[in-house]
Amino acid sequence: MKFCKYLILLVFYVFLVNFSYADEFSSLLNQRREHISFFLYDIESNRVISSYKDNRPLKPASLLKILTSFAALRTLGAEYTFNTKVYVEGQKGGYVDRLIIEGGGDPSLDIEELWKLAREIKKSGIQKIGTVVLDDTLYMNINKREGQRAYEARATAIALNYNSMEFKVCPTILGKPASVTNEPFEYYVNYNGNIITDSKKHFYTIDEAKEDKLASLSNLYNLSGNIKYNAPCDTFYRSVSDPLLYFTQVFYDFLNYLGIQTSKKFVASVKHNNAKLLFTHTSMPLKQILEGLNHYSVNVTADHLVYAVGNTQMGKNFDVGLDVLNNFVRDFGCLNGCNIVDGSGLSHENLVNARTLGNILVSISKNPSISIEFENSLPTLGKSGTLKNAHYLSSAVVLRAKTGTINGVRGLAGYIYSQRGRKYAFVIMQNNVTYPNEISLEKKLVNLINNRINRK
């Protein structure tokens, strides 16, 4: 009888503690005017610890990359690689009439990898090339570039450096034009105007000239404004308007460095039925590509992955890839109101709810073939990626999560571990928010989650 009393008291105590924390979450969230969705799940005991309007579809921003990563891992596998194939036609000794680059949609092809590819051509014995053919037809229904910012670059089957380039602006002497350089420097850029070194003013712009015939031929950028004389050099990034031209200019210079003669003539074509395969350049595995995607939230990589999962007999289809993502969303619980229109979360038309993202995180954690690879791709609070400067909790707390931010939207979702090593999945979504309120709420919720999972 005494034992039963103690048991009843213990159950009642546990109920009160859990109710207290649930009430604390609700109390914090109910006083907010923003649209908020929240989900906290104990993976070990398979139960929801707390939730708040978790079935409400909201804009996910880059939290959507959780879905894209999951779809890629499930559909392609962690060891999947992208292949860029190099063919030759009309080879006579060290001369080839046509050298053909067949794009395989490799999102990780950067300057270093292109240099390796050029060196393989040199090692094959080729000394002179008549025409370089770029076959970028693998991707169907190619999306347009969203804008000039690097995060607005478009995915193409042949892509270099995320279809973006770097600008560096450094002050010089007062009253004189600042130094403006671009990387890769093999991509020839022309400038119209100047940024002037000033004693007080510090505001300037570098904008791509309108995409008319003249601008596309000369890679023309307009400079204006001022940089303060004692300011450090600024570095920022822009998407390129013509990815094939960008790739070609850098590639030609690499061939020239290696002593391979070219006519600097290139065409975009798919007809190479009689060509001989020279070699295949293989990307890093998908699990490593995801580390770059989720640590630094690279939008164009996410869209490459949508193409990759949208495989058809005719090629890689973005709309088919979106169907794959939307089917996963339905499979994990969102039957009404959710809609996915890209892989990155950049569009404000994307809608998904916190419970669906939470269910995906739980499913990943329970799948040994992808769980480690996925979790390794996430930034660690206070230590890496987009969470490097987020010091919400003690450094002893392990929290790995994807961040998401677009205008009026902020989110954080991933895994947090208790002091005893118990693993929890959580999702925080905020819409219609303003700075710095959204950061303040996120920090409060993270601290409340940490307190909840470590209660005695």
C-alpha positions in Angstrom: 0.0 0.0 0.0 2.8 2.4 0.9 4.6 1.5 -2.3 1.5 2.4 -4.3 1.3 5.8 -2.6 4.9 6.5 -3.5 4.4 5.4 -7.1 1.3 7.6 -7.4 3.2 10.6 -6.0 6.2 9.9 -8.3 3.9 9.8 -11.4 2.2 13.0 -10.2 5.5 14.7 -9.7 6.8 13.8 -13.2 3.5 15.0 -14.6 3.8 18.4 -12.8 7.5 18.8 -14.0 6.6 18.1 -17.6 3.5 20.3 -17.4 5.6 23.0 -15.9 8.1 23.0 -18.8 5.3 22.7 -21.4 3.6 25.6 -19.8 6.9 27.6 -19.8 7.3 27.0 -23.6 3.7 28.0 -24.2 4.0 31.0 -22.0 7.0 32.2 -23.9 5.5 31.6 -27.3 2.0 32.8 -26.6 3.1 36.4 -25.9 4.8 36.7 -29.3 3.1 38.4 -32.2 5.2 36.6 -34.8 4.1 33.4 -36.5 6.0 30.7 -34.6 6.2 26.9 -34.8 8.1 24.7 -32.4 8.8 21.0 -32.0 11.0 19.0 -29.5 11.3 15.3 -29.6 13.1 12.7 -27.4 14.6 10.2 -29.9 15.4 7.6 -27.4 11.9 7.3 -25.8 10.1 8.1 -29.1 7.9 10.9 -27.7 7.2 14.5 -28.3 8.5 16.5 -25.3 6.8 19.8 -26.3 5.3 21.4 -29.4 3.6 24.7 -30.3 1.5 25.1 -33.5 3.8 22.5 -35.1 1.3 21.7 -37.8 1.2 25.3 -39.1 2.9 25.6 -42.5 5.5 28.4 -42.4 8.4 29.6 -44.6 11.4 27.5 -43.7 14.2 29.6 -45.3 17.3 27.4 -45.3 15.8 24.9 -42.9 14.5 23.4 -46.2 18.1 22.2 -46.8 17.4 19.5 -44.2 14.7 18.1 -46.5 17.0 18.5 -49.6 19.9 16.7 -47.8 17.6 13.9 -46.7 16.1 13.4 -50.2 19.6 13.3 -51.7 20.9 10.8 -49.1 17.9 8.6 -49.4 17.7 8.7 -53.2 21.4 8.8 -54.2 23.3 7.5 -51.2 26.1 9.0 -49.1 28.9 7.9 -51.4 27.3 9.2 -54.6 29.6 11.2 -56.9 29.1 13.5 -59.9 31.0 12.8 -63.1 32.4 15.3 -65.5 33.4 13.5 -68.7 36.0 14.6 -71.2 35.8 13.3 -74.8 37.9 13.9 -77.9 37.1 13.9 -81.6 39.5 14.0 -84.6 42.7 13.1 -82.7 45.9 13.0 -84.6 48.9 12.7 -82.4 49.0 15.6 -80.0 46.2 17.5 -81.9 42.4 17.1 -81.3 39.9 18.7 -83.5 37.3 18.9 -80.7 37.7 18.5 -77.0 34.3 17.9 -75.3 33.4 18.6 -71.7 30.2 16.8 -70.7 28.8 18.4 -67.5 27.5 16.0 -64.9 26.1 18.7 -62.5 29.0 18.6 -60.1 28.3 21.3 -57.5 31.8 21.0 -56.0 33.8 21.8 -59.1 36.0 24.7 -58.1 39.3 26.2 -59.3 41.4 23.5 -57.8 39.3 20.7 -59.3 39.3 22.4 -62.8 43.1 22.7 -62.6 43.3 19.0 -61.9 41.0 18.3 -64.9 43.3 20.5 -67.1 46.4 18.7 -65.9 44.8 15.3 -66.9 44.3 16.7 -70.4 48.0 17.7 -70.5 49.1 14.2 -69.2 47.1 12.5 -72.0 49.5 14.0 -74.5 47.3 16.6 -76.0 49.2 19.7 -77.2 46.7 21.5 -79.4 42.9 21.8 -79.5 40.8 23.1 -82.4 37.5 23.7 -80.6 36.3 23.2 -77.0 32.7 21.9 -76.9 30.8 22.4 -73.6 27.9 20.0 -73.2 25.6 21.4 -70.4 22.4 19.7 -71.7 22.1 17.3 -68.7 19.8 19.7 -66.9 16.3 20.2 -68.3 14.1 23.2 -67.7 17.1 25.3 -66.4 16.0 28.0 -63.9 17.0 31.6 -64.4 19.5 33.4 -62.2 17.6 35.0 -59.3 20.0 38.0 -59.0 23.6 39.2 -58.7 24.2 38.1 -55.2 26.2 34.9 -54.8 23.3 33.2 -53.0 21.2 33.9 -56.1 23.4 32.0 -58.5 21.7 29.4 -60.7 22.6 25.7 -61.1 23.9 24.6 -64.4 25.2 21.2 -65.5 28.7 22.7 -66.1 29.4 25.0 -63.1 32.5 26.5 -61.6 33.0 27.9 -58.1 29.3 27.8 -57.4 28.8 30.0 -60.5 30.1 32.9 -58.4 33.2 35.0 -58.2 35.0 37.1 -55.5 35.6 40.9 -55.5 38.2 42.5 -53.3 38.1 46.3 -52.6 41.0 48.0 -50.9 41.6 51.7 -50.0 44.6 53.5 -51.5 45.6 57.1 -51.3 43.0 59.8 -50.2 41.1 61.0 -53.3 42.4 58.2 -55.5 40.5 55.2 -56.9 40.4 52.2 -54.7 42.0 48.9 -55.8 39.3 46.5 -57.1 40.3 43.0 -58.1 38.4 39.8 -58.9 39.1 36.1 -58.2 39.5 34.0 -60.3 41.6 36.6 -62.1 41.5 34.4 -65.2 37.9 35.6 -65.7 38.4 39.0 -67.4 36.3 41.7 -65.9 36.0 45.3 -67.1 35.1 48.2 -64.8 33.1 51.4 -65.5 33.7 54.2 -63.0 35.6 54.1 -59.7 35.3 53.7 -56.0 37.1 56.7 -54.4 39.3 56.5 -51.2 37.7 59.0 -48.8 38.5 60.4 -45.4 35.0 59.9 -44.0 32.6 58.3 -46.4 32.3 54.5 -46.6 29.6 53.3 -49.0 30.1 51.9 -52.4 28.5 49.6 -55.0 29.7 47.1 -57.6 26.9 46.1 -59.9 26.9 44.1 -63.0 26.0 46.2 -66.1 22.6 45.4 -67.7 22.6 42.1 -69.5 22.7 43.6 -73.0 24.9 42.4 -75.8 27.8 44.7 -74.9 27.8 43.8 -71.2 27.7 40.0 -71.8 30.7 40.3 -74.1 32.8 42.5 -71.9 31.9 41.3 -68.4 31.2 44.9 -67.4 30.7 46.1 -63.9 29.8 49.6 -62.7 31.7 51.0 -59.7 30.5 53.9 -57.6 30.8 55.4 -54.1 33.6 55.7 -51.5 35.7 53.5 -49.2 37.2 55.0 -46.0 41.0 55.4 -46.2 41.7 53.4 -43.0 39.2 50.7 -43.6 40.3 47.1 -44.1 39.9 45.5 -47.5 36.4 44.2 -48.2 35.7 40.9 -49.8 32.3 39.9 -51.2 30.8 37.6 -53.9 28.6 37.9 -57.0 26.9 35.4 -59.2 27.9 35.2 -62.8 25.4 35.9 -65.6 27.0 33.5 -68.1 28.3 30.3 -66.4 29.6 28.8 -69.7 31.6 31.9 -70.5 33.0 32.0 -67.0 34.0 28.3 -67.1 35.6 28.7 -70.6 37.7 31.8 -69.8 39.2 30.2 -66.8 39.7 26.8 -68.5 41.4 28.4 -71.5 43.9 30.2 -69.3 44.6 26.9 -67.5 45.3 25.2 -70.8 47.6 28.0 -71.8 49.5 27.8 -68.5 50.1 24.1 -69.3 51.4 24.8 -72.8 48.3 23.5 -74.6 47.4 25.6 -77.7 43.8 26.5 -78.3 42.0 28.6 -80.8 39.9 30.1 -78.0 36.8 28.9 -79.9 34.1 27.2 -77.9 30.6 26.0 -78.7 27.7 24.6 -76.7 26.6 21.4 -78.3 25.4 17.9 -77.5 26.3 16.0 -80.7 29.4 13.9 -79.9 28.3 10.4 -80.8 31.6 9.5 -82.4 33.7 11.0 -79.7 36.2 8.9 -77.6 36.1 9.1 -73.8 39.4 10.5 -72.7 38.8 10.3 -68.9 36.2 11.0 -66.2 36.7 13.5 -63.5 34.9 12.4 -60.3 33.6 14.7 -57.6 34.0 14.3 -53.8 31.2 12.0 -52.4 27.8 13.4 -51.5 28.5 13.2 -47.8 31.3 15.8 -48.2 29.2 18.0 -50.5 26.6 18.1 -47.8 29.1 19.5 -45.3 29.6 22.5 -47.5 25.9 22.8 -48.2 24.8 22.8 -44.6 27.8 24.5 -42.9 27.7 27.5 -45.2 24.1 27.2 -46.6 25.1 27.2 -50.3 21.9 27.7 -52.2 23.1 26.7 -55.6 24.4 23.4 -54.2 20.9 22.7 -52.9 19.4 23.2 -56.4 22.0 21.0 -57.9 20.8 18.2 -55.6 17.2 18.8 -56.7 18.3 18.2 -60.3 20.2 15.1 -59.1 17.2 13.4 -57.5 15.1 14.4 -60.5 16.5 11.8 -62.7 14.7 10.9 -66.0 15.6 9.1 -69.2 16.0 12.4 -70.9 18.2 14.0 -68.3 17.9 15.7 -64.9 14.6 17.5 -64.4 14.2 20.1 -61.7 10.4 19.7 -61.5 10.8 16.0 -61.1 13.2 16.6 -58.3 10.7 18.9 -56.6 8.1 16.2 -56.9 10.5 13.9 -54.9 10.9 16.5 -52.2 7.1 17.2 -52.0 6.4 13.5 -51.8 8.8 13.2 -48.8 7.0 16.1 -47.2 3.6 14.3 -47.5 5.1 11.0 -46.3 6.3 12.7 -43.1 3.0 14.2 -42.2 2.2 17.4 -44.0 -0.8 16.7 -46.2 -2.2 20.2 -46.5 -0.7 23.6 -47.0 2.9 22.6 -47.6 4.6 23.3 -50.9 8.3 23.1 -52.0 9.4 25.2 -55.0 13.2 25.0 -54.7 15.9 23.1 -52.8 17.5 26.0 -50.9 14.6 27.7 -49.1 15.4 31.0 -50.9 11.9 31.4 -52.2 9.1 32.9 -49.9 6.7 30.5 -51.6 8.1 27.5 -49.8 5.9 26.2 -47.0 6.5 23.4 -44.5 5.7 22.8 -40.9 7.9 22.1 -37.9 6.5 18.6 -37.2 7.4 17.4 -40.7 10.9 18.7 -40.4 11.1 17.2 -36.9 9.9 13.8 -38.2 12.5 13.9 -40.9 15.3 14.7 -38.4 14.1 11.7 -36.2 14.0 9.4 -39.2 17.5 10.4 -40.3 18.8 9.8 -36.7 17.3 6.2 -36.8 18.8 5.4 -40.2 22.4 4.2 -39.7 23.3 4.4 -43.4 22.8 8.2 -43.4 22.6 9.5 -39.8 26.4 10.1 -39.2 26.9 11.7 -42.6 24.0 14.0 -42.1 24.8 15.1 -38.6 28.4 15.7 -39.5 27.1 18.2 -42.2 25.5 20.4 -39.6 27.2 23.4 -38.0 28.1 23.1 -34.3 26.8 25.8 -31.9 29.6 28.3 -31.1 32.2 26.3 -33.2 31.6 26.0 -36.9 29.7 27.2 -40.0 26.8 29.5 -39.7 26.7 28.8 -35.9 30.3 29.7 -35.2 29.5 33.1 -33.6 26.3 31.9 -31.9 27.1 31.6 -28.2 23.7 30.7 -26.7 24.9 28.1 -24.3 27.9 26.8 -22.5 30.6 25.4 -24.8 30.1 22.0 -23.1 26.6 21.7 -24.6 26.5 19.8 -27.9 24.0 21.3 -30.4 24.3 20.7 -34.1 21.7 22.4 -36.3 20.8 24.0 -39.6 20.2 27.7 -39.6 17.7 29.5 -41.9 17.3 33.2 -42.6 15.6 35.2 -45.3 13.8 38.5 -45.0 11.3 38.2 -42.2 12.1 34.6 -41.6 14.4 32.8 -39.1 14.8 29.2 -38.1 17.0 26.7 -36.3 16.6 22.9 -36.4 18.7 19.9 -35.6 19.9 17.9 -32.6 20.8 18.7 -29.0 22.4 16.4 -26.5 21.7 16.3 -22.8 24.5 16.1 -20.2 23.9 12.4 -20.1 24.3 12.0 -23.8 20.7 11.7 -24.7 19.8 12.9 -28.1 16.8 15.2 -29.0 15.5 16.6 -32.3 14.2 20.1 -32.3 12.7 22.7 -34.8 12.2 26.4 -34.2 10.5 28.4 -37.0 9.7 32.1 -37.0 7.9 34.1 -39.6 7.1 37.8 -39.8 10.0 38.6 -37.5 12.3 41.6 -37.1 15.9 42.0 -36.0 16.9 41.6 -33.2 13.7 40.1 -31.7 14.0 36.8 -33.6 17.5 36.2 -32.3 16.4 36.9 -28.7 13.5 34.4 -28.9 15.7 31.8 -30.6 18.2 32.1 -27.8 15.5 31.9 -25.1 14.0 28.8 -26.7 17.4 27.1 -27.0 18.2 27.8 -23.3 14.7 26.5 -22.3 15.3 23.3 -24.3 18.6 22.8 -22.7 17.1 23.3 -19.2 14.2 21.0 -20.0 16.4 18.0 -21.2 18.8 18.4 -18.3 16.2 18.6 -15.6 17.0 16.5 -12.5 
